[in-house]
Amino acid sequence: MTRYTQWIERWRYTIVIASMLFILLLFSGLKDFSIASNFRAYFSEDNPQLLAFEEVEDEFSKQDSVSFLLQPKSGDLYRSEAMELIYRLTEEAWTLPHAMRASSLANHQHTRAENDTLVVENLLPDLDAANDPSHVDFIKKLAAREPLVQALINPEGSATSITVVLNLPEDDKQAGIAVTDAAKQLAQEMGSGYPDIKITVGGSAATNAAITSIFNQDVGTLVAATYAVFMVLLWFMLRRFSGMALTIGIILITTFSTFGFFTGLGVTITPTQAFVPTAITTIAIADVVHILVSYYYELQHGKSRRESIAESLRINAQPIFITSLSTAIGVLCLNTSDSPPYRLLGNMIAFGVAMAYVLSMLLLPALLFILPTPKITPAKATDETPNARLDRFALWVINHRRPVMLIGGLIAVGLMSGLSNNYMTERWNEYFDESYEIRQTMEAVNTKLAGIHNVQYTVRSHDGSNGIYSPEYLQQLDEMSQWLRQQPKVGHVESLADTIKDLNRDLHNGDEAYHRIPDSTSAAAQYFLLYEMSLPAGLSLDDRQNLDRSASRLNVILKKSDSTEMLEFDKKVISWVEDNAPALDVTEGTGLDLIFAHMSGRNIRSLVYGAGTGLVLISLVMMFALRSVRLGLISLVPNLVPVAVAYGIWGFYKAEISLSVSVVISISLGIVVDDSVHFLSKYLRARRERGYDAPEAVRYAFRTVGSALIITSVVLVCGFLLLLLAHFNPSVDMGILLALTISLALIADFFLLPAVLLLVDKAGYKQAGTPPAPR
C-alpha cells in the first residue's frame, strides 16, 4: 500500500484531472434524463399478465384512462347547473389528447321502444335537456333503477364521474403526463364557471403522472434537505469543513455519474430509481468517512500526511472492498425480479457502489495530497477524547460480556418474533399522502362511487363465432354477474347480459317480466344488431364484445383492496366459473391493478429470496477475505440480527411487506456489512499484527473504528428520518425501516459482536485492565 500511496502522490494532479474528465463524460448522459410515466415500463416483454392484458386491449379496447370526479358542495347533482356542467365537460373531454371515448351520465345510452322501433339516445342529448327540471327528475328516477347509471352517479346524487379512455402511444414516455396536464387545465377552466362544484382528476394516466410528480417534488426538496443535514452533521462530527465537503462531493459525483451513465445508455428511468441515491449515499458516506477518520487519527498521533494517508488506505482498503463487493452482491440479486425497473435498480446501485469505491480509493487520497494538511491537535491521554470514552465503553462491554450477550440475545429473539406477523402485499392506492389530489380523488371514488379497481374478464363461448348470442351462454353470464354482485368489495359489474335483458324488456313495451335472457339465439342476435344500428355515430359495443362475437368482456369494479385481496378474489372467480358455468370459458382476470398485484407478489418474493442468497454469498466472501471460517460465521450475528430484528419490529408496527419495504433488505445490507467488516478487520489486525488478546483487540477496534461507525450511522439515520416528510408513502416506509436497521446495526456491532468475539475467541484471554498502546 506504501507504493500505491507514493504513486497517487506523484500523479495526484493527473489523477484529479483524469477523474474529472471521466466524470464529465458520465455526466453528459444526463441530457437525456427523463422519467417514464407509462405503466408498461414496469413489465418485461414476456410478462404473462401484461401479454394477457394487451390481448384483451387488442380484442376489445384500450384501458388507459383519465377521469373527472364532480362533487357539488351542496351534495346534489340533480340540478340544472350540475347537469349543464356534466354535459359540457363530457363534450370537451372528447378533445383531450389521445382520447378514444368519453363516458358519463350525459352520453349514457338509454333505450326505449316506440311501437316496433328501438330508440337509443343520450341521457342528456343537449343543454336544453340539462336545464329541463322534468328531464333531470327523469334521470334521477332512472339512476335509482338502472345499475349502469349507478356506476356513473351514486344513489345520493353527490358524486359523478366522466371517464376518458385513452390510446397512449407506447413510444412517448411523457404522453400520460401531457394528457393529465390537459385534463387538469380543462377541469380548472370548466370549474371556474361552476364554483359550487368541485372537479378533481383521476384515472390510471393521472396516477402514473402523480408518481412522477411526487418523485420530482421529493427529489427537489427532500434530497436537498437530506444533504443539508448530512453537511451539518458531517461538519460537526468530523470537525473539518474539508472533510464534510469531500464526503458530500463524492456522494454527489457518484449519484450523478450513475444516472448519467445509465441514461446515456438509453435505459428507461422510472420512479423506482428514486431509491438509487439513497443506496449510493449509504455506501459512499461509509467509504469516505472511514478513510477520513483514520487519516485524521494518524495525523493526531504524530504521523506525516503521506504516512497518515498510506496507513488509512492500508487499514481500510480490505474492509471497504469487502463492503463494496458485498453490497454489489446483495443488490445484483435484484436481477431475479421479473420487473425491468427493479433489475435496473440493482444494476444502478451496483455501479454506484463501484464508483464510490474507486473515487474513495483513488480520487479522495489524491485530493488529500493536494489540499492543505488539516491542523490537528495532538492526542492526549485524557478522558475527554472520543477514543478515551469509547475505550471506557469497550471496558464495560468486556467486563459485562455475559449479561450483554444474554440480555441482548433475549431482546433480539423477542423482537424477531414479530417476523411471523409480516405478510406480503401492496397498497398502491395508498402510495400518495392525502395532500395530493389523486389520493383525494381515489378516496372519494372509493366511498361515493363503485370503487377504484377495474378487473376485466374475457368470457368466451365454447361455440366459437357468434357464440355469445347463445341463451345458455348469456344465462350463465348473467348468473356469473349476479354472483359477482353479491361478493364483498364488488361495487359494480358491467355485463353484456344486462344489456340484452334491458333490450328484451324495452322491446316488449317495458314489461318487467321480459327483463331476462331471450329464449333464442336469433332473438339475441337481432336485439344486439338493432341496438348497435341505433347507437350514435362513433359508439358501438366493440368495447364489450369482440369482432367475431365469440367472447364478451365482463368488467368488475372493486372497492379499495390490497394486492393479496385482489389475487384471492380472482382465484375465487375462476373457481366459481369452473364449478357453475360450463358454457363459459374464462381465464384469470386482467386489468392494470390486477397485473400489478401479480407483479408485486412475484417481486416481493424474489427480492426476499435474492436478499437471502446475497447474505449467504456475503458470508462466504467474508470468510474468504478475513481468512477465517470462525470469524465469517461470527459475522452472521451483526449482519443478520439487525435486519431480522428490524423486520420483526415492522411486524409489530405495520406487518405489511410491500415492494419498497422488501427493497430495504438489499439496500441496508451495505451499511450493515460495512459496520461489522470494519470492526472485525480492526479486531483481526490487532490479533494478528499486534499480538493482542481478545479483550485488547476489542478495545483496539473500538478506538480505531468506533468513531467512524458512530458518525456514519448517526448521519445516515438522521438523513433517512427526513423521508418521514415525503409525500410518497413508500419512501416514508423505506426511511423508517432504513433508519431502524442502521441503528440496530450499530447496536449489534457495539454490544453483541464484541460479546460474541470474547466468548468464542478465548485464546490468550485475560481480564481487561490497562489499555493497549495507542498505536
C-alpha positions in Angstrom: 0.0 0.0 0.0 3.0 2.3 0.5 4.0 2.1 -3.1 0.3 2.7 -4.1 0.3 5.8 -1.9 3.5 7.0 -3.4 2.1 6.5 -6.9 -1.0 8.6 -6.0 1.1 11.3 -4.5 3.3 11.5 -7.6 0.4 11.6 -10.1 -2.1 13.4 -7.9 -2.9 16.2 -10.3 -3.1 13.9 -13.3 -5.5 11.6 -11.3 -7.7 14.5 -10.4 -7.8 15.9 -13.9 -8.4 12.5 -15.5 -11.1 11.7 -12.9 -12.9 15.0 -13.6 -12.8 14.4 -17.4 -14.2 10.9 -16.9 -16.9 12.2 -14.6 -17.9 14.9 -17.1 -18.2 12.2 -19.7 -20.6 10.3 -17.5 -22.5 13.5 -16.6 -23.1 14.1 -20.3 -25.6 11.3 -20.3 -27.9 13.4 -18.0 -29.0 15.5 -21.0 -31.2 12.5 -22.0 -32.7 12.1 -18.5 -36.5 11.7 -18.3 -38.9 9.7 -16.2 -41.3 7.2 -17.9 -44.9 7.6 -16.7 -46.3 4.6 -18.7 -47.0 1.6 -16.5 -45.8 -0.8 -19.2 -42.2 0.2 -18.3 -42.6 -1.9 -15.1 -43.1 -5.2 -17.0 -40.8 -7.3 -19.1 -41.9 -8.0 -22.7 -42.7 -11.6 -21.8 -44.7 -10.9 -18.7 -47.7 -13.3 -18.9 -50.1 -10.8 -17.2 -49.1 -8.0 -19.5 -49.4 -10.2 -22.6 -52.9 -11.2 -21.5 -53.8 -7.6 -20.8 -52.6 -6.5 -24.2 -54.6 -9.3 -25.8 -57.7 -8.0 -24.1 -56.9 -4.5 -25.3 -56.4 -5.7 -28.9 -59.6 -7.7 -28.8 -61.8 -5.0 -27.2 -60.3 -1.6 -26.4 -57.6 0.2 -24.5 -57.7 0.7 -20.8 -55.5 3.7 -20.1 -57.8 6.5 -18.8 -58.1 9.9 -17.2 -61.3 10.8 -15.3 -63.1 13.7 -13.8 -64.8 13.5 -10.5 -67.6 16.0 -9.9 -68.7 16.7 -6.3 -71.2 19.5 -5.6 -70.7 21.4 -2.3 -74.4 21.3 -1.9 -74.4 17.5 -2.2 -77.0 17.5 -5.0 -76.1 16.9 -8.7 -79.8 16.7 -9.8 -79.8 20.4 -10.6 -79.7 22.2 -13.9 -76.4 23.8 -13.2 -74.8 20.5 -12.4 -76.3 18.7 -15.4 -75.1 21.5 -17.6 -71.5 21.1 -16.4 -71.7 17.3 -16.9 -72.9 17.8 -20.5 -70.3 20.5 -21.3 -67.4 18.7 -19.7 -68.2 15.5 -21.5 -68.2 17.3 -24.8 -64.8 18.9 -24.1 -63.3 15.6 -22.8 -63.5 14.1 -26.3 -60.9 16.8 -27.3 -58.2 15.7 -24.9 -55.0 14.3 -26.5 -55.2 10.6 -27.4 -58.9 10.4 -26.3 -60.8 7.4 -27.7 -64.1 7.6 -25.8 -65.6 9.8 -23.1 -68.3 8.2 -21.0 -70.5 9.9 -18.5 -74.1 10.4 -17.4 -74.5 12.8 -20.3 -73.9 10.2 -23.1 -75.1 7.1 -21.2 -77.2 5.2 -23.8 -80.8 4.9 -22.6 -83.0 2.6 -24.6 -86.8 2.6 -25.0 -89.3 1.4 -27.6 -91.7 3.4 -29.7 -94.1 0.9 -31.3 -91.7 -1.5 -33.1 -88.8 0.9 -33.2 -85.9 0.8 -30.7 -84.8 4.3 -29.7 -81.3 4.7 -28.2 -80.4 8.1 -27.0 -78.1 10.0 -24.7 -79.5 10.7 -21.3 -78.5 14.4 -21.8 -78.9 14.9 -25.5 -78.4 18.7 -25.3 -78.2 21.7 -23.0 -82.0 22.2 -23.1 -82.4 18.8 -21.5 -79.9 19.7 -18.8 -82.0 22.7 -18.0 -85.3 20.9 -18.1 -86.4 20.1 -14.5 -88.7 17.3 -15.7 -85.8 15.6 -17.6 -83.5 16.0 -14.6 -86.1 14.3 -12.5 -86.4 11.5 -15.1 -82.6 10.9 -14.8 -82.9 10.8 -11.0 -85.6 8.1 -11.2 -83.6 6.1 -13.8 -80.5 6.2 -11.7 -82.3 4.6 -8.9 -83.3 1.7 -11.2 -80.5 1.1 -13.7 -77.2 -0.5 -12.4 -75.0 1.0 -15.1 -76.2 4.5 -14.3 -75.3 3.8 -10.6 -71.7 3.3 -11.6 -71.7 6.8 -13.1 -73.5 8.6 -10.3 -74.1 7.5 -6.7 -77.6 6.9 -5.3 -77.3 10.0 -3.2 -76.5 12.1 -6.3 -73.5 13.6 -4.5 -70.8 12.5 -7.0 -70.4 11.5 -10.6 -67.5 10.7 -12.9 -66.6 11.3 -16.5 -64.1 8.7 -17.8 -62.0 9.2 -20.9 -60.4 6.1 -22.4 -57.0 6.8 -24.0 -54.9 5.3 -26.7 -51.4 6.4 -25.4 -48.5 6.0 -27.8 -46.0 3.4 -26.5 -43.0 5.4 -27.7 -43.9 8.6 -25.9 -42.8 8.4 -22.2 -44.5 11.7 -21.4 -47.9 11.1 -23.1 -49.7 10.3 -19.9 -48.3 13.4 -18.2 -49.4 15.6 -21.2 -52.9 14.2 -21.1 -53.1 14.7 -17.3 -51.9 18.2 -17.6 -54.5 18.9 -20.3 -57.3 17.3 -18.2 -56.3 19.4 -15.1 -56.3 22.6 -17.2 -59.7 21.7 -18.6 -61.1 21.0 -15.1 -59.8 24.3 -13.9 -61.3 26.2 -16.9 -64.7 24.5 -16.6 -64.7 24.6 -12.8 -64.3 28.4 -12.8 -67.8 28.8 -14.2 -69.3 26.4 -11.7 -67.8 27.3 -8.3 -70.2 25.2 -6.3 -68.9 22.0 -7.9 -65.5 20.6 -7.1 -63.8 18.9 -10.1 -60.7 16.6 -9.5 -58.8 14.5 -11.9 -58.1 10.8 -11.5 -57.6 7.6 -13.7 -54.6 5.5 -14.5 -52.8 8.1 -16.5 -53.2 10.7 -13.7 -52.0 8.1 -11.2 -48.8 7.5 -13.2 -48.3 11.2 -13.7 -48.7 11.8 -9.9 -46.0 9.3 -9.1 -43.6 11.1 -11.5 -44.7 14.5 -10.0 -44.0 13.3 -6.4 -40.7 11.8 -7.5 -39.7 15.2 -8.8 -41.0 17.1 -5.8 -39.4 14.8 -3.2 -36.1 14.8 -5.1 -36.2 18.6 -5.4 -37.0 19.2 -1.7 -36.2 16.2 0.5 -33.0 15.3 -1.2 -31.8 18.9 -0.8 -32.8 18.8 2.9 -31.2 15.5 3.4 -27.9 16.7 2.0 -28.1 19.8 4.1 -28.5 17.6 7.2 -25.6 15.5 6.1 -23.4 18.6 5.7 -24.2 19.9 9.1 -23.7 16.6 10.9 -20.5 15.7 9.0 -19.1 19.1 9.7 -20.0 18.8 13.4 -18.7 15.2 13.8 -15.6 15.4 11.6 -14.9 18.9 12.9 -13.5 19.9 9.5 -15.1 21.7 6.6 -12.8 20.0 4.1 -13.9 16.5 5.4 -17.6 17.5 5.0 -17.0 18.9 1.5 -15.1 15.9 0.3 -17.8 13.5 1.6 -20.7 15.4 0.1 -18.8 15.9 -3.1 -18.0 12.2 -3.7 -21.7 11.3 -2.9 -23.0 13.8 -5.4 -20.4 12.8 -8.1 -21.2 9.1 -7.6 -25.0 9.7 -7.8 -25.0 11.9 -10.9 -22.4 9.7 -12.6 -24.6 6.7 -12.1 -27.7 8.3 -13.5 -25.6 9.9 -16.3 -24.1 6.5 -17.3 -27.4 4.7 -17.5 -29.5 7.4 -19.1 -26.6 7.7 -21.7 -27.2 4.0 -22.4 -30.8 4.8 -23.2 -32.4 2.8 -20.4 -35.9 3.8 -19.2 -35.8 5.6 -15.9 -38.9 5.1 -13.7 -39.8 6.5 -10.2 -38.5 3.2 -8.8 -35.0 4.6 -9.4 -35.7 7.1 -6.6 -34.1 4.5 -4.3 -30.8 4.7 -6.1 -29.4 7.9 -4.4 -30.4 6.5 -1.0 -28.4 3.3 -1.5 -25.4 5.0 -3.0 -25.3 7.6 -0.2 -25.3 4.8 2.3 -22.1 3.2 1.0 -20.3 6.4 -0.2 -20.6 8.1 3.2 -19.2 4.9 4.9 -16.3 4.6 2.4 -15.2 8.3 2.7 -15.8 8.7 6.4 -13.7 5.6 7.3 -10.8 6.8 5.3 -11.0 10.4 6.6 -11.4 9.3 10.3 -8.4 7.0 10.0 -6.4 9.8 8.2 -7.2 12.3 11.0 -6.4 9.7 13.6 -2.9 9.1 12.2 -2.2 12.8 12.0 -3.4 13.2 15.5 -0.8 10.7 16.6 2.1 12.4 15.0 2.4 10.9 11.6 3.1 12.9 8.4 0.5 13.4 5.8 2.0 10.8 3.5 2.2 8.3 6.3 -1.3 9.0 7.5 -2.8 8.6 4.0 -0.8 5.4 3.5 -1.9 3.9 6.8 -5.5 4.9 6.3 -5.6 3.3 2.9 -3.8 0.2 4.3 -6.2 -0.5 7.1 -9.4 0.4 5.2 -8.7 -1.0 1.7 -9.8 -4.5 2.6 -13.0 -3.7 4.6 -14.1 -1.1 2.0 -13.6 -3.6 -0.8 -15.5 -6.3 1.1 -18.3 -3.8 1.9 -18.5 -2.7 -1.8 -18.4 -6.3 -3.1 -21.0 -7.4 -0.5 -23.3 -4.6 -1.4 -23.0 -5.3 -5.1 -23.8 -9.0 -4.5 -26.8 -8.0 -2.5 -28.3 -5.6 -5.0 -27.4 -7.6 -8.1 -29.7 -10.2 -6.6 -32.5 -7.8 -7.7 -31.9 -9.2 -11.1 -34.1 -12.1 -10.0 -37.1 -9.8 -10.4 -39.2 -10.0 -13.5 -39.7 -6.3 -13.5 -37.2 -4.3 -15.5 -37.2 -1.2 -13.2 -36.1 -3.4 -10.2 -33.4 -5.1 -12.2 -32.2 -1.7 -13.3 -32.4 -0.6 -9.6 -29.9 -3.3 -8.6 -27.6 -2.7 -11.5 -27.5 1.1 -10.9 -26.8 0.6 -7.2 -24.0 -1.9 -8.0 -22.5 0.6 -10.5 -22.8 3.4 -7.9 -21.1 1.3 -5.3 -18.2 0.5 -7.6 -17.9 4.2 -8.5 -17.9 5.1 -4.8 -15.1 2.6 -4.2 -12.9 3.9 -7.0 -13.4 7.5 -6.0 -12.7 6.8 -2.4 -9.6 4.8 -3.1 -8.2 6.9 -5.9 -9.7 10.5 -6.2 -10.1 11.0 -2.4 -6.4 10.3 -1.5 -5.3 12.4 -4.5 -7.3 15.3 -3.2 -5.9 14.8 0.3 -2.4 15.2 -1.1 -3.4 18.5 -2.9 -5.4 20.1 -0.1 -3.6 21.7 2.8 -2.9 19.3 5.7 -5.5 20.0 8.4 -4.3 21.3 11.7 -4.8 18.5 14.2 -4.4 18.9 17.9 -2.0 16.1 19.1 -3.8 13.3 21.0 -3.6 13.5 24.8 -4.2 10.8 27.4 -7.4 12.4 28.7 -10.9 11.0 29.4 -12.4 13.8 27.4 -11.3 12.5 24.0 -13.8 10.4 22.0 -11.3 7.5 21.8 -11.0 7.5 25.6 -14.8 7.4 26.0 -15.0 4.6 23.5 -12.3 2.8 25.4 -14.2 3.1 28.7 -17.3 1.8 26.9 -15.3 -1.1 25.5 -14.1 -2.0 29.0 -17.7 -2.0 30.2 -18.7 -4.4 27.4 -15.7 -6.6 28.0 -16.4 -6.9 31.7 -20.1 -7.5 31.2 -19.9 -9.7 28.2 -22.1 -12.5 29.5 -25.1 -10.3 30.7 -24.7 -8.3 27.4 -24.9 -11.5 25.4 -27.8 -12.9 27.4 -29.9 -9.8 27.7 -29.2 -8.7 24.1 -30.0 -12.2 22.8 -33.3 -12.3 24.6 -34.3 -8.9 23.4 -33.4 -9.7 19.9 -35.3 -13.0 19.9 -38.3 -11.3 21.4 -38.4 -8.6 18.8 -37.7 -11.1 16.0 -40.9 -12.9 17.0 -42.7 -10.2 15.1 -41.4 -11.6 11.8 -44.3 -14.1 11.8 -46.8 -11.2 11.7 -45.5 -9.9 8.4 -47.3 -10.7 5.2 -46.5 -9.7 1.6 -48.9 -7.3 0.0 -49.1 -4.0 -1.8 -51.5 -1.0 -1.4 -50.6 1.1 -4.4 -53.8 3.1 -3.9 -52.2 4.5 -0.8 -48.8 5.4 -2.3 -49.7 9.1 -2.0 -50.5 11.0 1.1 -53.8 12.8 1.4 -52.4 16.2 0.5 -52.4 15.0 -3.2 -55.4 15.5 -5.4 -55.1 12.0 -6.9 -55.3 10.4 -3.4 -58.4 12.6 -2.5 -60.0 11.6 -5.8 -59.4 7.9 -5.3 -60.8 8.0 -1.7 -63.9 9.9 -2.9 -64.4 7.5 -5.9 -64.0 4.5 -3.5 -66.5 5.8 -0.9 -69.1 7.6 -3.2 -68.9 5.6 -6.4 -68.4 1.9 -7.3 -64.7 1.6 -6.4 -61.2 2.2 -7.7 -60.1 -1.2 -9.1 -61.2 -2.4 -12.6 -60.9 -6.1 -13.2 -61.8 -7.4 -16.7 -62.7 -11.0 -17.6 -62.8 -12.2 -21.2 -65.7 -14.6 -21.2 -65.5 -16.9 -24.3 -68.2 -19.2 -25.7 -67.3 -22.8 -26.5 -69.5 -22.4 -29.6 -67.0 -20.1 -31.3 -68.2 -17.4 -33.7 -71.5 -15.7 -32.7 -71.4 -18.0 -29.6 -72.2 -15.0 -27.3 -75.8 -15.0 -28.7 -76.5 -18.4 -27.2 -79.2 -18.3 -24.5 -77.1 -20.8 -22.5 -74.0 -18.6 -22.7 -76.0 -15.4 -21.8 -77.8 -17.1 -19.0 -74.6 -18.3 -17.3 -73.0 -15.0 -18.0 -76.0 -13.4 -16.1 -75.6 -15.9 -13.3 -71.9 -15.1 -13.0 -72.8 -11.3 -13.0 -75.3 -11.8 -10.2 -72.9 -13.9 -8.2 -70.2 -11.3 -8.5 -72.6 -8.5 -7.3 -73.0 -10.5 -4.1 -69.3 -10.6 -3.3 -67.6 -8.4 -0.7 -66.0 -5.3 -2.1 -67.7 -5.6 -5.5 -69.1 -2.2 -6.3 -70.3 -2.7 -9.8 -70.5 -5.3 -12.6 -70.8 -4.4 -16.2 -72.0 -7.3 -18.3 -73.4 -7.9 -21.8 -76.1 -10.0 -20.1 -77.5 -6.8 -18.5 -77.6 -5.1 -21.9 -79.6 -8.0 -23.5 -82.0 -8.1 -20.6 -82.7 -4.4 -20.9 -83.2 -4.7 -24.6 -85.6 -7.7 -24.2 -87.7 -5.7 -21.7 -87.7 -2.4 -23.8 -88.7 -4.3 -27.0 -91.6 -5.7 -25.1 -93.0 -2.3 -24.1 -91.1 -2.1 -20.9 -92.7 -5.2 -19.4 -90.5 -6.2 -16.4 -91.5 -9.9 -17.0 -89.2 -9.8 -20.0 -86.2 -8.4 -18.1 -84.5 -11.7 -18.7 -82.3 -13.5 -21.3 -84.1 -14.1 -24.6 -85.3 -17.6 -25.4 -83.4 -18.0 -28.7 -80.1 -17.3 -30.3 -81.7 -15.5 -33.2 -83.6 -13.2 -30.9 -80.5 -12.2 -29.0 -78.6 -11.6 -32.3 -81.4 -9.4 -33.7 -81.6 -7.4 -30.5 -77.9 -6.7 -30.4 -77.9 -5.8 -34.1 -80.8 -3.4 -33.7 -79.1 -1.8 -30.7 -75.8 -1.2 -32.5 -77.6 0.2 -35.6 -79.4 2.6 -33.3 -76.3 3.9 -31.5 -75.0 7.4 -32.3 -72.0 7.7 -34.6 -68.7 6.7 -33.0 -70.3 4.5 -30.4 -70.6 0.7 -30.5 -70.4 -2.5 -28.4 -66.8 -3.2 -29.5 -65.6 -2.4 -26.0 -67.7 -5.3 -24.7 -67.7 -7.9 -27.5 -65.1 -9.0 -30.0 -65.3 -8.9 -33.7 -66.5 -12.5 -34.4 -68.8 -12.4 -31.4 -67.1 -15.4 -29.8 -66.4 -13.5 -26.5 -67.5 -10.7 -24.4 -65.8 -8.6 -21.7 -67.2 -8.5 -18.2 -65.9 -5.6 -16.1 -65.9 -5.7 -12.3 -65.2 -2.6 -10.2 -63.9 -3.3 -6.7 -63.7 -1.2 -3.6 -60.2 -0.4 -2.3 -58.2 -3.7 -1.8 -54.6 -4.7 -1.4 -52.8 -6.9 -3.9 -53.4 -10.1 -1.8 -57.2 -9.5 -1.7 -57.3 -8.9 -5.4 -55.4 -12.1 -6.2 -57.7 -14.1 -3.9 -60.8 -12.5 -5.5 -59.5 -13.5 -8.9 -58.9 -17.1 -7.8 -62.4 -17.2 -6.3 -64.0 -16.0 -9.5 -62.2 -18.6 -11.7 -63.1 -21.4 -9.2 -66.8 -20.4 -9.3 -66.9 -20.4 -13.1 -65.3 -23.8 -13.2 -67.9 -25.2 -10.8 -71.0 -23.4 -12.0 -70.7 -22.2 -15.6 -69.7 -24.9 -18.0 -70.8 -22.9 -21.1 -68.2 -20.2 -20.2 -64.5 -20.2 -20.9 -63.0 -17.7 -18.5 -59.3 -17.2 -17.9 -57.8 -15.3 -15.0 -58.8 -11.6 -14.8 -56.7 -8.8 -16.1 -56.5 -5.0 -15.7 -53.9 -2.6 -14.6 -54.4 -3.2 -10.9 -54.5 -6.9 -11.1 -51.4 -7.3 -13.2 -49.6 -5.0 -10.7 -50.9 -7.3 -8.0 -49.3 -10.3 -9.7 -46.1 -8.4 -10.3 -45.9 -7.2 -6.7 -46.2 -10.7 -5.3 -43.5 -12.1 -7.5 -41.2 -9.1 -7.0 -41.5 -9.2 -3.2 -40.8 -12.9 -3.1 -37.9 -12.6 -5.5 -36.4 -9.7 -3.5 -36.6 -11.5 -0.2 -35.2 -14.7 -1.7 -32.5 -12.7 -3.5 -31.5 -11.0 -0.3 -31.2 -14.4 1.4 -29.0 -15.6 -1.3 -27.0 -12.4 -1.0 -26.5 -12.9 2.7 -25.1 -16.4 2.1 -22.7 -15.2 -0.6 -21.7 -12.2 1.6 -20.8 -14.6 4.5 -18.7 -16.7 2.1 -16.9 -13.6 0.9 -16.2 -12.5 4.5 -14.9 -16.0 5.4 -12.5 -15.8 2.4 -11.5 -12.2 2.9 -10.9 -12.5 6.7 -9.2 -15.9 6.1 -11.2 -17.3 9.0 -14.3 -19.5 8.9 -14.9 -18.8 12.5 -14.9 -15.0 12.1 -17.0 -15.4 8.9 -19.6 -17.3 10.9 -19.4 -14.8 13.7 -20.1 -12.1 11.2 -23.5 -13.6 10.7 -24.6 -12.2 14.1 -24.1 -8.5 13.3 -25.2 -9.0 9.6 -28.4 -11.0 10.2 -29.6 -9.8 13.6 -30.2 -6.1 12.7 -32.2 -7.0 9.6 -34.2 -9.7 11.3 -34.9 -7.5 14.4 -35.9 -4.5 12.1 -38.4 -6.6 10.2 -39.6 -8.1 13.5 -40.3 -4.7 14.8 -42.0 -3.9 11.5 -44.2 -6.9 12.1 -45.5 -5.4 15.3 -45.7 -1.9 13.7 -47.3 -2.4 10.3 -46.8 -6.0 9.3 -47.2 -5.4 5.5 -44.2 -6.2 3.4 -44.6 -4.1 0.2 -42.1 -3.6 -2.6 -40.4 -0.6 -1.0 -40.1 -2.4 2.3 -38.6 -5.5 0.7 -36.1 -3.4 -1.2 -34.7 -2.2 2.2 -33.1 -5.6 2.8 -30.8 -5.2 -0.2 -30.1 -1.5 0.3 -29.4 -1.8 4.0 -27.0 -4.8 3.6 -24.3 -2.4 2.6 -24.2 -0.4 5.8 -24.8 -3.4 8.0 -21.9 -5.3 6.4 -19.8 -2.1 6.4 -20.1 -1.8 10.2 -19.3 -5.4 11.0 -16.5 -5.8 8.5 -14.7 -2.7 9.7 -14.9 -3.8 13.3 -13.8 -7.4 12.5 -11.0 -6.2 10.3 -9.6 -4.0 13.1 -10.1 -6.7 15.6 -8.3 -9.2 13.4 -5.5 -6.8 12.7 -4.9 -6.3 16.4 -4.9 -10.1 16.9 -2.6 -11.0 14.0 -0.3 -8.0 13.7 -0.1 -6.7 17.3 -0.5 -9.9 19.1 -3.3 -8.6 21.3 -5.6 -11.0 23.2 -9.3 -10.8 22.6 -10.2 -8.1 25.1 -7.3 -5.9 24.0 -8.3 -6.5 20.3 -11.9 -5.4 21.0 -10.6 -2.2 22.7 -8.3 -1.6 19.7 -11.3 -2.0 17.3 -13.4 0.5 19.3 -10.6 3.0 19.5 -9.7 2.9 15.8 -13.1 2.4 14.1 -15.7 3.2 16.7 -15.9 6.9 15.9 -16.3 6.3 12.2 -19.2 3.8 12.8 -21.0 6.3 15.0 -20.5 9.1 12.5 -21.8 7.1 9.5 -24.7 5.7 11.5 -25.9 9.0 13.0 -25.6 10.9 9.7 -27.5 8.2 7.8 -30.2 7.7 10.4 -30.9 11.5 10.6 -30.9 11.7 6.8 -33.3 8.8 6.3 -35.6 10.1 9.0 -36.2 13.1 6.8 -38.1 10.8 4.5 -40.9 10.9 7.0 -41.7 14.3 5.4 -42.1 12.7 2.0 -45.5 12.8 0.2 -44.8 9.3 -1.3 -45.7 6.7 1.4 -43.3 4.0 0.1 -40.5 6.5 0.7 -41.8 7.1 4.3 -41.8 3.3 5.0 -38.4 2.9 3.5 -37.0 5.8 5.5 -38.4 4.3 8.8 -37.0 0.9 8.1 -33.6 2.0 6.9 -33.1 4.3 9.9 -34.2 1.4 12.2 -31.9 -1.1 10.5 -28.9 1.1 10.6 -29.5 2.0 14.3 -29.8 -1.7 15.1 -26.6 -2.5 13.1 -24.7 0.0 15.3 -26.1 -1.5 18.5 -25.3 -5.1 17.3 -21.7 -4.1 16.5 -21.2 -2.3 19.8 -22.8 -4.9 22.0 -23.4 -8.3 20.5 -20.4 -8.6 18.2 -17.8 -7.8 21.0 -19.5 -10.2 23.4 -19.6 -13.0 20.8 -15.9 -12.4 19.9 -15.0 -12.6 23.6 -17.0 -15.7 24.3 -15.9 -17.6 21.2 -12.3 -16.3 20.6 -10.9 -17.1 24.1 -7.3 -17.8 23.1 -5.0 -15.7 25.3 -7.9 -14.3 27.3 -7.3 -12.2 30.3 -9.3 -9.7 32.4 -9.2 -6.3 30.7 -7.3 -3.6 32.5 -4.7 -1.3 31.2 -5.5 0.0 27.7 -3.2 -1.3 24.9 -0.7 1.1 23.5 -2.4 3.7 21.3 -0.6 2.7 18.0 
